[in-house]
Amino acid sequence: MGKELRIVLIEDDDVLRMGYQSLLSDVPDFIVINTYGSYDLAKKQLPADQPDVILLDIQMPGTNGIQALPVIKKALPHTNIIILTVFDSPELVFEALTMGAGGYLTKNSSAAKIIDAIREVSSGGGAMSTNVARIVMHSFQKNLNSPLTKRETEILEKIANGQTKSQIATELFIDPETVRSHVKNIYVKLDVNSKSEAIKTAKERKFI
């Protein structure tokens, strides 16, 4: 690659941090600008570091990686962030990806996988460990099993975004009574009795 990729490591385990630094410093077109033991130690320095890629741990003293993610993305919108963690629960994976992570690797990833992931996100792609990719695929498969029709899903998403039944009716060019009928069907299919229950259940089951 033509230009060097500027990399910052944020990892609280000293041995791992030094290991990653050593690994990445040996790659010809990578330059490790800085390493930090926590986001709280890194935050003031990051704008000056101007990293192309940040490898970010989740569990750290003070601000954790999930909390730090949106703050970093707001301050450095063009920086790619790869989560590098021992945790691979579906909730954490989706939270990280939703908040703008360009990749999600578990710490048992090989050196080659980490290097490839940095190149991948730098060229506009996404990077995941095999087990994380499996979680994402499984979620999409679960979505296909939703009992809600396309129209019901669309309406429930709009309700979750705070729109009223009359606003939804206007936007979808349908009668308000039709919206009410769809909402009634949603409640029956999800076995709930309120708007908040419907939203909560649908989100938990990845229907919306």
C-alpha atoms as a printed R data frame, in Angstrom:
    type eleno elety resid chain resno       x       y      z
1   ATOM     1    CA   MET     A     1   0.000   0.000  0.000
2   ATOM     2    CA   GLY     A     2   1.142   3.509 -0.733
3   ATOM     3    CA   LYS     A     3   0.771   5.323  2.554
4   ATOM     4    CA   GLU     A     4   1.526   4.095  6.034
5   ATOM     5    CA   LEU     A     5  -1.494   3.248  8.162
6   ATOM     6    CA   ARG     A     6  -1.423   5.063 11.486
7   ATOM     7    CA   ILE     A     7  -2.528   2.709 14.268
8   ATOM     8    CA   VAL     A     8  -3.399   3.294 17.930
9   ATOM     9    CA   LEU     A     9  -3.846   0.483 20.466
10  ATOM    10    CA   ILE     A    10  -6.142   0.888 23.480
11  ATOM    11    CA   GLU     A    11  -5.751  -2.224 25.637
12  ATOM    12    CA   ASP     A    12  -5.422  -2.472 29.421
13  ATOM    13    CA   ASP     A    13  -3.407  -5.725 29.498
14  ATOM    14    CA   ASP     A    14   0.252  -4.615 29.376
15  ATOM    15    CA   VAL     A    15   1.548  -7.910 27.960
16  ATOM    16    CA   LEU     A    16  -1.088  -8.047 25.216
17  ATOM    17    CA   ARG     A    17  -0.632  -4.382 24.371
18  ATOM    18    CA   MET     A    18   3.121  -4.818 23.945
19  ATOM    19    CA   GLY     A    19   2.553  -7.996 21.951
20  ATOM    20    CA   TYR     A    20   0.177  -6.257 19.533
21  ATOM    21    CA   GLN     A    21   2.546  -3.313 19.258
22  ATOM    22    CA   SER     A    22   5.460  -5.595 18.403
23  ATOM    23    CA   LEU     A    23   3.375  -7.555 15.889
24  ATOM    24    CA   LEU     A    24   2.046  -4.502 14.061
25  ATOM    25    CA   SER     A    25   5.332  -2.580 14.110
26  ATOM    26    CA   ASP     A    26   6.857  -5.381 12.037
27  ATOM    27    CA   VAL     A    27   4.366  -4.815  9.190
28  ATOM    28    CA   PRO     A    28   6.057  -2.577  6.580
29  ATOM    29    CA   ASP     A    29   3.157  -0.194  5.889
30  ATOM    30    CA   PHE     A    30   1.866  -0.010  9.493
31  ATOM    31    CA   ILE     A    31   3.045   2.579 12.013
32  ATOM    32    CA   VAL     A    32   1.934   2.303 15.641
33  ATOM    33    CA   ILE     A    33   1.546   5.939 16.667
34  ATOM    34    CA   ASN     A    34   0.642   5.340 20.303
35  ATOM    35    CA   THR     A    35  -0.582   2.747 22.794
36  ATOM    36    CA   TYR     A    36  -2.750   3.342 25.857
37  ATOM    37    CA   GLY     A    37  -3.877   1.307 28.852
38  ATOM    38    CA   SER     A    38  -7.395   2.802 28.782
39  ATOM    39    CA   TYR     A    39  -9.616   5.137 26.786
40  ATOM    40    CA   ASP     A    40  -9.467   7.664 29.629
41  ATOM    41    CA   LEU     A    41  -5.698   7.870 29.160
42  ATOM    42    CA   ALA     A    42  -6.049   8.110 25.375
43  ATOM    43    CA   LYS     A    43  -8.902  10.570 24.881
44  ATOM    44    CA   LYS     A    44  -6.974  13.848 25.119
45  ATOM    45    CA   GLN     A    45  -4.210  12.588 22.857
46  ATOM    46    CA   LEU     A    46  -6.263  10.874 20.131
47  ATOM    47    CA   PRO     A    47  -6.999  14.010 18.043
48  ATOM    48    CA   ALA     A    48  -3.246  14.672 17.852
49  ATOM    49    CA   ASP     A    49  -2.517  11.011 17.055
50  ATOM    50    CA   GLN     A    50  -4.858  11.183 14.029
51  ATOM    51    CA   PRO     A    51  -5.032   7.377 13.718
52  ATOM    52    CA   ASP     A    52  -6.371   5.647 10.622
53  ATOM    53    CA   VAL     A    53  -7.257   2.618 12.736
54  ATOM    54    CA   ILE     A    54  -7.821   2.093 16.468
55  ATOM    55    CA   LEU     A    55  -7.751  -1.366 18.022
56  ATOM    56    CA   LEU     A    56 -10.086  -0.978 20.992
57  ATOM    57    CA   ASP     A    57 -10.594  -3.326 23.928
58  ATOM    58    CA   ILE     A    58 -14.008  -3.454 25.644
59  ATOM    59    CA   GLN     A    59 -13.230  -4.209 29.281
60  ATOM    60    CA   MET     A    60 -10.968  -1.464 30.621
61  ATOM    61    CA   PRO     A    61 -10.686   0.600 33.801
62  ATOM    62    CA   GLY     A    62 -12.887   3.686 33.675
63  ATOM    63    CA   THR     A    63 -14.729   4.208 30.380
64  ATOM    64    CA   ASN     A    64 -15.208   0.869 28.637
65  ATOM    65    CA   GLY     A    65 -14.794   0.333 24.898
66  ATOM    66    CA   ILE     A    66 -18.523   0.302 24.106
67  ATOM    67    CA   GLN     A    67 -18.986   3.632 25.918
68  ATOM    68    CA   ALA     A    68 -15.908   5.081 24.210
69  ATOM    69    CA   LEU     A    69 -16.885   4.023 20.677
70  ATOM    70    CA   PRO     A    70 -19.498   6.699 19.834
71  ATOM    71    CA   VAL     A    71 -17.366   9.400 21.479
72  ATOM    72    CA   ILE     A    72 -14.339   8.463 19.353
73  ATOM    73    CA   LYS     A    73 -16.455   8.246 16.178
74  ATOM    74    CA   LYS     A    74 -17.849  11.716 16.821
75  ATOM    75    CA   ALA     A    75 -14.399  13.220 17.446
76  ATOM    76    CA   LEU     A    76 -12.656  11.244 14.667
77  ATOM    77    CA   PRO     A    77 -15.315  10.320 12.094
78  ATOM    78    CA   HIS     A    78 -12.786   9.062  9.528
79  ATOM    79    CA   THR     A    79 -10.960   6.757 11.940
80  ATOM    80    CA   ASN     A    80 -11.796   3.060 11.633
81  ATOM    81    CA   ILE     A    81 -12.295   1.247 14.930
82  ATOM    82    CA   ILE     A    82 -11.817  -2.483 15.377
83  ATOM    83    CA   ILE     A    83 -13.058  -3.981 18.637
84  ATOM    84    CA   LEU     A    84 -10.521  -6.516 19.907
85  ATOM    85    CA   THR     A    85 -11.912  -8.323 22.940
86  ATOM    86    CA   VAL     A    86 -12.489 -11.648 24.696
87  ATOM    87    CA   PHE     A    87 -16.255 -11.025 24.652
88  ATOM    88    CA   ASP     A    88 -18.435 -12.189 21.769
89  ATOM    89    CA   SER     A    89 -22.009 -12.024 23.102
90  ATOM    90    CA   PRO     A    90 -24.550 -11.100 20.385
91  ATOM    91    CA   GLU     A    91 -25.628  -8.042 22.392
92  ATOM    92    CA   LEU     A    92 -22.093  -6.622 22.518
93  ATOM    93    CA   VAL     A    93 -21.377  -7.451 18.881
94  ATOM    94    CA   PHE     A    94 -24.497  -5.661 17.642
95  ATOM    95    CA   GLU     A    95 -24.062  -2.736 19.997
96  ATOM    96    CA   ALA     A    96 -20.499  -2.217 18.766
97  ATOM    97    CA   LEU     A    97 -21.390  -2.550 15.078
98  ATOM    98    CA   THR     A    98 -24.412  -0.250 15.494
99  ATOM    99    CA   MET     A    99 -22.241   2.382 17.157
100 ATOM   100    CA   GLY     A   100 -19.849   2.457 14.244
101 ATOM   101    CA   ALA     A   101 -17.203  -0.218 14.786
102 ATOM   102    CA   GLY     A   102 -15.680  -1.253 11.461
103 ATOM   103    CA   GLY     A   103 -14.699  -4.659 12.772
104 ATOM   104    CA   TYR     A   104 -15.060  -7.002 15.726
105 ATOM   105    CA   LEU     A   105 -12.340  -9.526 16.541
106 ATOM   106    CA   THR     A   106 -11.915 -11.823 19.503
107 ATOM   107    CA   LYS     A   107  -8.503 -12.059 21.113
108 ATOM   108    CA   ASN     A   108  -7.951 -15.602 19.945
109 ATOM   109    CA   SER     A   109  -7.673 -14.216 16.385
110 ATOM   110    CA   SER     A   110  -4.409 -15.052 14.635
111 ATOM   111    CA   ALA     A   111  -1.775 -12.410 13.932
112 ATOM   112    CA   ALA     A   112  -2.553 -12.721 10.209
113 ATOM   113    CA   LYS     A   113  -6.278 -12.170 10.884
114 ATOM   114    CA   ILE     A   114  -5.587  -8.978 12.869
115 ATOM   115    CA   ILE     A   115  -3.298  -7.618 10.139
116 ATOM   116    CA   ASP     A   116  -5.852  -8.501  7.429
117 ATOM   117    CA   ALA     A   117  -8.636  -6.861  9.469
118 ATOM   118    CA   ILE     A   118  -6.710  -3.578  9.673
119 ATOM   119    CA   ARG     A   119  -6.174  -3.580  5.909
120 ATOM   120    CA   GLU     A   120  -9.815  -4.572  5.332
121 ATOM   121    CA   VAL     A   121 -11.393  -1.742  7.351
122 ATOM   122    CA   SER     A   122  -8.906   0.756  5.894
123 ATOM   123    CA   SER     A   123 -10.133  -0.050  2.407
124 ATOM   124    CA   GLY     A   124 -13.791   0.370  3.377
125 ATOM   125    CA   GLY     A   125 -14.620  -3.222  4.304
126 ATOM   126    CA   GLY     A   126 -15.701  -4.848  7.533
127 ATOM   127    CA   ALA     A   127 -13.773  -7.428  9.523
128 ATOM   128    CA   MET     A   128 -15.009 -10.079 11.924
129 ATOM   129    CA   SER     A   129 -13.701 -13.182 13.629
130 ATOM   130    CA   THR     A   130 -15.289 -16.390 12.348
131 ATOM   131    CA   ASN     A   131 -17.325 -16.810 15.541
132 ATOM   132    CA   VAL     A   132 -18.541 -13.193 15.378
133 ATOM   133    CA   ALA     A   133 -19.529 -13.570 11.704
134 ATOM   134    CA   ARG     A   134 -21.482 -16.668 12.725
135 ATOM   135    CA   ILE     A   135 -23.366 -14.657 15.371
136 ATOM   136    CA   VAL     A   136 -24.264 -11.992 12.795
137 ATOM   137    CA   MET     A   137 -25.396 -14.571 10.246
138 ATOM   138    CA   HIS     A   138 -27.465 -16.371 12.868
139 ATOM   139    CA   SER     A   139 -29.182 -13.102 13.738
140 ATOM   140    CA   PHE     A   140 -30.182 -12.500 10.127
141 ATOM   141    CA   GLN     A   141 -31.510 -16.038  9.930
142 ATOM   142    CA   LYS     A   142 -33.528 -15.420 13.097
143 ATOM   143    CA   ASN     A   143 -34.980 -12.289 11.520
144 ATOM   144    CA   LEU     A   144 -36.308 -14.403  8.665
145 ATOM   145    CA   ASN     A   145 -38.374 -16.286 11.243
146 ATOM   146    CA   SER     A   146 -40.258 -13.173 12.342
147 ATOM   147    CA   PRO     A   147 -44.030 -13.697 12.543
148 ATOM   148    CA   LEU     A   148 -44.581 -10.092 11.437
149 ATOM   149    CA   THR     A   149 -45.350  -9.191  7.836
150 ATOM   150    CA   LYS     A   150 -43.197  -6.631  6.028
151 ATOM   151    CA   ARG     A   151 -45.868  -3.951  6.580
152 ATOM   152    CA   GLU     A   152 -46.253  -4.804 10.287
153 ATOM   153    CA   THR     A   153 -42.468  -4.644 10.737
154 ATOM   154    CA   GLU     A   154 -42.389  -1.268  8.980
155 ATOM   155    CA   ILE     A   155 -45.153   0.105 11.214
156 ATOM   156    CA   LEU     A   156 -43.577  -1.215 14.421
157 ATOM   157    CA   GLU     A   157 -40.222   0.353 13.469
158 ATOM   158    CA   LYS     A   158 -41.951   3.711 12.972
159 ATOM   159    CA   ILE     A   159 -43.718   3.369 16.346
160 ATOM   160    CA   ALA     A   160 -40.345   2.549 17.943
161 ATOM   161    CA   ASN     A   161 -38.988   5.755 16.395
162 ATOM   162    CA   GLY     A   162 -41.702   7.743 18.166
163 ATOM   163    CA   GLN     A   163 -44.195   8.281 15.339
164 ATOM   164    CA   THR     A   164 -47.921   8.363 16.088
165 ATOM   165    CA   LYS     A   165 -50.521   6.213 14.304
166 ATOM   166    CA   SER     A   166 -51.803   9.232 12.362
167 ATOM   167    CA   GLN     A   167 -48.276  10.206 11.275
168 ATOM   168    CA   ILE     A   168 -47.645   6.643 10.118
169 ATOM   169    CA   ALA     A   169 -50.952   6.585  8.213
170 ATOM   170    CA   THR     A   170 -50.055   9.819  6.416
171 ATOM   171    CA   GLU     A   171 -46.530   8.664  5.592
172 ATOM   172    CA   LEU     A   172 -47.637   5.262  4.276
173 ATOM   173    CA   PHE     A   173 -50.725   6.620  2.471
174 ATOM   174    CA   ILE     A   174 -53.061   4.323  4.374
175 ATOM   175    CA   ASP     A   175 -56.101   4.883  6.576
176 ATOM   176    CA   PRO     A   176 -55.471   5.402 10.335
177 ATOM   177    CA   GLU     A   177 -57.905   2.529 10.942
178 ATOM   178    CA   THR     A   178 -55.653   0.269  8.861
179 ATOM   179    CA   VAL     A   179 -52.689   1.240 11.039
180 ATOM   180    CA   ARG     A   180 -54.722   0.412 14.157
181 ATOM   181    CA   SER     A   181 -55.615  -2.960 12.654
182 ATOM   182    CA   HIS     A   182 -51.934  -3.705 11.931
183 ATOM   183    CA   VAL     A   183 -50.976  -2.714 15.477
184 ATOM   184    CA   LYS     A   184 -53.649  -5.039 16.876
185 ATOM   185    CA   ASN     A   185 -52.210  -7.887 14.777
186 ATOM   186    CA   ILE     A   186 -48.681  -7.075 16.008
187 ATOM   187    CA   TYR     A   187 -49.839  -7.295 19.646
188 ATOM   188    CA   VAL     A   188 -51.495 -10.677 19.008
189 ATOM   189    CA   LYS     A   189 -48.489 -12.119 17.146
190 ATOM   190    CA   LEU     A   190 -46.014 -10.948 19.778
191 ATOM   191    CA   ASP     A   191 -48.356 -11.832 22.675
192 ATOM   192    CA   VAL     A   192 -48.108  -8.354 24.228
193 ATOM   193    CA   ASN     A   193 -50.566  -5.734 25.472
194 ATOM   194    CA   SER     A   194 -48.782  -2.425 25.007
195 ATOM   195    CA   LYS     A   195 -46.629  -0.399 22.639
196 ATOM   196    CA   SER     A   196 -43.599  -0.550 24.964
197 ATOM   197    CA   GLU     A   197 -43.918  -4.346 25.334
198 ATOM   198    CA   ALA     A   198 -44.202  -4.772 21.561
199 ATOM   199    CA   ILE     A   199 -41.061  -2.691 20.934
200 ATOM   200    CA   LYS     A   200 -39.112  -4.460 23.687
201 ATOM   201    CA   THR     A   201 -40.106  -7.958 22.515
202 ATOM   202    CA   ALA     A   202 -39.428  -7.198 18.846
203 ATOM   203    CA   LYS     A   203 -35.990  -5.756 19.617
204 ATOM   204    CA   GLU     A   204 -35.033  -8.656 21.869
205 ATOM   205    CA   ARG     A   205 -36.014 -11.142 19.171
206 ATOM   206    CA   LYS     A   206 -34.335  -9.044 16.439
207 ATOM   207    CA   PHE     A   207 -37.611  -8.574 14.551
208 ATOM   208    CA   ILE     A   208 -36.861  -4.844 14.219
